[in-house]
Amino acid sequence: MTDASINATREYEPTFGDYVALLKPRVMSLVVFTALVGLLVAPVSLHPVEAFAAILFIALGAGASGALNMWYDADIDGVMRRTRRRPIPSGRVEPGEALAIGVALSGLSVVMLALATNLVAAGLLAFTIFFYAVVYTMWLKRSTPQNIVIGGAAGAFPPMIGWAAATGGVSVESVLMFALIFMWTPPHFWALALFMRSDYDDAGVPMLTVTHGRRVTRKYVLVYTVLLAPVAFGLAFSSVGGPVTLAAAVLLNVMFVKGALDIAGRGEPAAEADSYGTEKRFFKLSLAYLFLHFGALLADAALRGIM
Amino acid sequence: MALKATHELHRRRFSRNLGVGLTLVALVALVFGLTVVKVTRGDPMQGFDHQVRPEMEAPTQ
């Protein structure tokens, strides 16, 4: 190959960072954290190298599904302000490259997780990638306002995969960790949809705010927040829970339900008056909710180790 | 006239190739580390070493 190839047809030569951006590093960080907690609170411990490899390949699988999502959603990503600067709509990466990277990393991460840990964990990772890339991105996102509810399952699998990597199976505790993220996802995203108002409308994505209106969305935020509380308490009373998780569940759910009540109890004029301050605070609280809840599980696991 | 690699495109390509290269080296190191852990811990494995192992033969009816 000679230097003549620099005169190729493409105008932009992607950097390594552009390819990394395809893997949604911010989403990956949440995946790494929840999968790590699932792995560490499990009653069976892995060798540190195996544990590191397991978390790495779970994160890589999540990144691969993110690349497939960006490949398929490039058209609507280009319309929305929040996603307009992603590698494909901004022209930095070709759609075909994103597809190739997504498929290759999906295969690599599943095979390597199977070799590093076990087939149950690898099977769950494969199902998660399929669920996010095909069930959520291709089937649900553009066809039903419940897209967030069902699609949230994809984001809920990582702690279950981490648990399976250590134990080789699925149990009540890992299902409860799954359920916590699953029930948390709708209020988290609907709060975002409430204050990022025009974006989903412009892209034609059937968000609940578009199809059923904002009043209904506010009520749904409250409904899912109330349904989330029993899951949090169930986890606190399970074998992976303990005093720290229970205290976190009480504190965080009181704050979360209060925030949801505030959202449900007001209309658009009040929200516009304070520039959606309540919704934005609720969204930030939702991030802390998940982080602190899983952090509490880790703290209880550490306490059990000491005592 | 000698070609000088001063174009910005070369810099981008180099950074990308370096990133891919380092990632591959890290993957090789990880696979090696995993292999060492699994072998030293004695996970179930069978290797053909010209020894008769009845348990490796297919059962006869």
Chai-1 contact restraints between the chains, C-beta under 6 A:
chainA,res_idxA,chainB,res_idxB,connection_type,confidence,min_distance_angstrom,max_distance_angstrom,comment,restraint_id
A,D3,B,L3,contact,1.0,0.0,6.0,A-B,restraint_1
A,I6,B,L9,contact,1.0,0.0,6.0,A-B,restraint_2
A,E13,B,L9,contact,1.0,0.0,6.0,A-B,restraint_3
A,E13,B,R12,contact,1.0,0.0,6.0,A-B,restraint_4
A,E13,B,R13,contact,1.0,0.0,6.0,A-B,restraint_5
A,T15,B,R12,contact,1.0,0.0,6.0,A-B,restraint_6
A,T15,B,S15,contact,1.0,0.0,6.0,A-B,restraint_7
A,T15,B,R16,contact,1.0,0.0,6.0,A-B,restraint_8
A,F16,B,S15,contact,1.0,0.0,6.0,A-B,restraint_9
A,F16,B,R16,contact,1.0,0.0,6.0,A-B,restraint_10
A,F16,B,G19,contact,1.0,0.0,6.0,A-B,restraint_11
A,H47,B,V37,contact,1.0,0.0,6.0,A-B,restraint_12
A,V49,B,G33,contact,1.0,0.0,6.0,A-B,restraint_13
A,V49,B,V37,contact,1.0,0.0,6.0,A-B,restraint_14
A,A53,B,L30,contact,1.0,0.0,6.0,A-B,restraint_15
A,A53,B,L34,contact,1.0,0.0,6.0,A-B,restraint_16
A,A116,B,L34,contact,1.0,0.0,6.0,A-B,restraint_17
